[in-house]
């Protein structure tokens, strides 16, 4: 008898020793836990978005016991292990009661303690277990005894709550709390806790059975606190309907967590496609969670205001991006905002849209660099028609009005279209398109494809690349890539696109509220409390609305429109995107001032006076060597501006042939013939930049008419066009080339 008892004890000790070697520690269990999602984190570690990776089970983050509501801890103990804090892993009293009940065939709670269940959960990786054999029960008992010797009670309960299966695919308290109740485990009340505890025993039971068990748990909890009187409210009132409503949420749980855990779903989706994070991965981004939340809410508020019932504007989508000028870190990325979108999954930060007037600063920067214009140069904002392969291109201003002669500063600040087109004629679409590509803008075609409309933003760009191009201006003309992950490589030296001088002058214009007054007035939403440089843009038919600009530290881009491409109703850059842009910039500068950049060594400031008071006298910035103190019009241009004829008595001066020049084509222009267009429909137009008479065209040494504007049927080859006076003296000369299909006629056309 003694030998048999010794054998039993030895077997038990051997099993306990084996369990000691097989059972992991609490730290091991916690370290091996993997969420079914990967998480996008902010730069400070806050969760921005969750994406489901593991489809076999739904597991959330590991939850510390201190972050579990007291009501839930109590509900679990009451329902699963009333003497949890008294026993050493095995509830012998409960086991005896269960054995007695089984002997008399009565229903009992069962003898498995929380610790014994935890042993099975660890062995099976958290998967629900079926009915256990006597041998498995014995092994579970030995494992529970060992865990109680090496783990603390709080560790046991914490691990149990994280590993226990609930309804369906849900494993662990974190997933259950978010899926069923939409809140963290720390916020669960008594009714929610009772429902959670009821699911442990019968995860997939029908609603009435779960409700009945939850009712028992609630009453046990009430009794535990000494509430027995009839005057106490029945905790089970309407419990069945409540249980049914809560459990239906598990069937439609989203892949992305809702609420503030979905602050950046579009960026998360993009990163998932590039990085391919594994389940449980925590990817830290460069985003600032507070700024991200503010930008998202600002855009939603802007859309709500634009769609007020009194004056709905048919605008349902908006996006924003904020980039650190120095590091290139993306601090905010809002791909969509508002609840009225027809395509909320579309990431509008990466969607290609027509740029509108937002390309004008780059055009003027290039023209200044090429010394074709200065900020003081006068451009004629008057009706203009330009010959193209498809007919005449006739640009219009946004307000369908013309301002006459204006300086480059006024033309850019007030976003006048015709002066921009005149500037592109000098720069040429081909060279301007190359500049845009160097800035990182995703142009799909060469400049000749867009033609002169490129000055007004006919090319498609994305908000991300457009904002980063403006960041190049903020960084003195050097373009660099931006980054949205903390683990980005060191910033490269970058590509210089504009000189520091041209970048500074254009920045100064974009920051000049006085330069905007012709179009936007003095009280403009574009003006901020501290320094900022900004440009708005509106695409054709009001389909896209932009506000992009920068401070000394940040570049901010905002887009407003419709993801499906539908036009908005009476929404401009000032009324659509600009208010949101202004709010984000002021938020960024709430604790620090933005300062204007220091003037580089290559620019000088000179006082400029305009003849005939075309514009007020002012101090103006010039690239060194291009400065001037007086700006006026030629005699012919002055007569045109004042509406006087050349021979009129009040004409300012007599006609001066030496002031005339060739307006079009510009020197070095290349024309491409299109074989799909009938030759007779293709023309090159010769234009004079004067209104005087008695001047003639001479093409390749032969006289070609006297009209101020003449058309010529193009012939392939290199050509020289001259403007000559009545004595045959050359006033101006340009060279151009015609390429492409040859005209079938053997005779060379004359006109």
Rosetta blueprint (number, residue, H / E / L):
1 X L
2 X H
3 X H
4 X H
5 X H
6 X H
7 X H
8 X H
9 X H
10 X H
11 X H
12 X H
13 X H
14 X H
15 X H
16 X H
17 X H
18 X H
19 X H
20 X H
21 X H
22 X H
23 X L
24 X L
25 X L
26 X H
27 X H
28 X H
29 X H
30 X H
31 X H
32 X H
33 X L
34 X L
35 X L
36 X L
37 X E
38 X E
39 X E
40 X E
41 X E
42 X L
43 X L
44 X L
45 X L
46 X L
47 X E
48 X E
49 X E
50 X E
51 X E
52 X E
53 X L
54 X L
55 X L
56 X L
57 X L
58 X E
59 X E
60 X L
61 X L
62 X L
63 X L
64 X L
65 X H
66 X H
67 X H
68 X L
69 X L
70 X H
71 X H
72 X H
73 X H
74 X H
75 X H
76 X H
77 X H
78 X H
79 X H
80 X H
81 X L
82 X L
83 X L
84 X L
85 X L
86 X L
87 X L
88 X L
89 X L
90 X L
91 X L
92 X H
93 X H
94 X H
95 X H
96 X H
97 X H
98 X H
99 X H
100 X H
101 X H
102 X H
103 X H
104 X L
105 X L
106 X L
107 X L
108 X L
109 X L
110 X L
111 X L
112 X L
113 X L
114 X H
115 X H
116 X H
117 X H
118 X H
119 X H
120 X H
121 X H
122 X H
123 X H
124 X L
125 X L
126 X L
127 X L
128 X L
129 X L
130 X L
131 X L
132 X L
133 X L
134 X H
135 X H
136 X H
137 X H
138 X H
139 X H
140 X H
141 X H
142 X H
143 X H
144 X H
145 X H
146 X H
147 X H
148 X H
149 X H
150 X H
151 X L
152 X L
153 X H
154 X H
155 X H
156 X H
157 X H
158 X H
159 X H
160 X H
161 X H
162 X H
163 X H
164 X L
165 X E
166 X L
167 X L
168 X L
169 X L
170 X E
171 X E
172 X L
173 X H
174 X H
175 X H
176 X H
177 X H
178 X H
179 X H
180 X H
181 X H
182 X L
183 X L
184 X L
185 X H
186 X H
187 X H
188 X L
189 X L
190 X H
191 X H
192 X H
193 X H
194 X H
195 X H
196 X H
197 X H
198 X H
199 X H
200 X H
201 X H
202 X L
203 X L
204 X L
205 X L
206 X L
207 X H
208 X H
209 X H
210 X H
211 X H
212 X H
213 X H
214 X H
215 X H
216 X H
217 X H
218 X H
219 X H
220 X H
221 X H
222 X H
223 X H
224 X H
225 X L
226 X L
227 X L
228 X L
229 X L
230 X L
231 X L
232 X L
233 X L
234 X L
235 X L
236 X L
237 X L
238 X L
239 X H
240 X H
241 X H
242 X H
243 X H
244 X H
245 X H
246 X H
247 X H
248 X H
249 X H
250 X H
251 X H
252 X H
253 X L
254 X L
255 X L
256 X E
257 X L
258 X L
259 X H
260 X H
261 X H
262 X H
263 X L
264 X L
265 X H
266 X H
267 X H
268 X H
269 X H
270 X H
271 X H
272 X H
273 X H
274 X H
275 X H
276 X L
277 X L
278 X L
279 X L
280 X L
281 X L
282 X E
283 X E
284 X E
285 X E
286 X L
287 X L
288 X L
289 X H
290 X H
291 X H
292 X H
293 X H
294 X H
295 X H
296 X H
297 X H
298 X H
299 X H
300 X H
301 X H
302 X H
303 X H
304 X H
305 X H
306 X H
307 X L
308 X L
309 X H
310 X H
311 X H
312 X L
313 X L
314 X L
315 X L
316 X L
317 X E
318 X E
319 X E
320 X E
321 X E
322 X E
323 X E
324 X E
325 X L
326 X L
327 X L
328 X L
329 X E
330 X E
331 X E
332 X E
333 X E
334 X E
335 X L
336 X L
337 X L
338 X L
339 X L
340 X L
341 X L
342 X L
343 X L
344 X L
345 X L
346 X L
347 X L
348 X L
349 X L
350 X L
351 X L
352 X L
353 X E
354 X E
355 X L
356 X H
357 X H
358 X H
359 X H
360 X H
361 X H
362 X H
363 X H
364 X H
365 X H
366 X H
367 X H
368 X H
369 X H
370 X L
371 X L
372 X L
373 X L
374 X L
375 X L
376 X L
377 X L
378 X E
379 X E
380 X E
381 X E
382 X L
383 X L
384 X L
385 X L
386 X E
387 X E
388 X E
389 X L
390 X L
391 X E
392 X E
393 X E
394 X L
395 X L
396 X L
397 X L
398 X L
399 X L
400 X L
401 X L
402 X L
403 X L
404 X E
405 X E
406 X E
407 X E
408 X H
409 X H
410 X H
411 X H
412 X H
413 X H
414 X L
415 X L
416 X L
417 X H
418 X H
419 X H
420 X H
421 X H
422 X H
423 X H
424 X H
425 X H
426 X H
427 X H
428 X L
429 X H
430 X H
431 X H
432 X H
433 X H
434 X H
435 X H
436 X H
437 X H
438 X H
439 X L
440 X L
441 X L
442 X L
443 X L
444 X L
445 X L
446 X L
447 X H
448 X H
449 X H
450 X H
451 X H
452 X H
453 X H
454 X H
455 X H
456 X H
457 X L
458 X L
459 X L
460 X E
461 X E
462 X L
463 X H
464 X H
465 X H
466 X H
467 X H
468 X H
469 X H
470 X H
471 X H
472 X H
473 X H
474 X H
475 X L
476 X L
477 X L
478 X E
479 X E
480 X L
481 X L
482 X L
483 X E
484 X L
485 X E
486 X L
487 X L
488 X L
489 X L
490 X L
491 X L
492 X L
493 X L
494 X L
495 X E
496 X E
497 X L
498 X L
499 X L
500 X H
501 X H
502 X H
503 X H
504 X H
505 X H
506 X H
507 X H
508 X H
509 X H
510 X H
511 X L
512 X L
513 X L
514 X H
515 X H
516 X H
517 X H
518 X H
519 X H
520 X H
521 X L
522 X L
523 X L
524 X L
525 X L
526 X L
527 X L
528 X L
529 X L
530 X L
531 X L
532 X L
533 X E
534 X E
535 X E
536 X E
537 X E
538 X E
539 X L
540 X H
541 X H
542 X H
543 X L
544 X E
545 X E
546 X E
547 X E
548 X E
549 X E
550 X E
551 X L
552 X L
553 X L
554 X E
555 X E
556 X E
557 X E
558 X E
559 X E
560 X E
561 X E
562 X L
563 X L
564 X L
565 X L
566 X L
567 X L
568 X L
569 X L
570 X L
571 X L
572 X L
573 X L
574 X L
575 X L
576 X L
577 X H
578 X H
579 X H
580 X H
581 X H
582 X H
583 X H
584 X H
585 X H
586 X H
587 X H
588 X H
589 X L
590 X L
591 X L
592 X L
593 X L
594 X L
595 X L
596 X L
597 X L
598 X L
599 X L
600 X L
601 X L
602 X L
603 X E
604 X E
605 X E
606 X E
607 X E
608 X E
609 X E
610 X E
611 X H
612 X H
613 X H
614 X L
615 X L
616 X L
617 X L
618 X E
619 X E
620 X E
621 X E
622 X E
623 X E
624 X L
625 X L
626 X L
627 X L
628 X L
629 X L
630 X E
631 X E
632 X L
633 X L
634 X L
635 X H
636 X H
637 X H
638 X H
639 X H
640 X H
641 X H
642 X H
643 X L
644 X L
645 X L
646 X L
647 X L
648 X L
649 X L
650 X L
651 X L
652 X L
653 X L
654 X L
655 X L
656 X L
657 X H
658 X H
659 X H
660 X L
661 X L
662 X E
663 X E
664 X E
665 X L
666 X L
667 X L
668 X L
669 X E
670 X E
671 X E
672 X E
673 X E
674 X L
675 X L
676 X L
677 X L
678 X L
679 X H
680 X H
681 X H
682 X L
683 X L
684 X E
685 X E
686 X E
687 X E
688 X E
689 X L
690 X L
691 X L
692 X L
693 X L
694 X L
695 X L
696 X E
697 X E
698 X E
699 X E
700 X L
701 X L
702 X E
703 X E
704 X L
705 X L
706 X L
707 X L
708 X L
709 X E
710 X E
711 X E
712 X E
713 X L
714 X L
715 X L
716 X L
717 X E
718 X E
719 X E
720 X E
721 X E
722 X E
723 X E
724 X E
725 X L
726 X L
727 X L
728 X L
729 X L
730 X E
731 X E
732 X E
733 X E
734 X E
735 X E
736 X E
737 X E
738 X E
739 X E
740 X E
741 X L
742 X L
743 X L
744 X L
745 X L
746 X L
747 X L
748 X L
749 X L
750 X L
751 X L
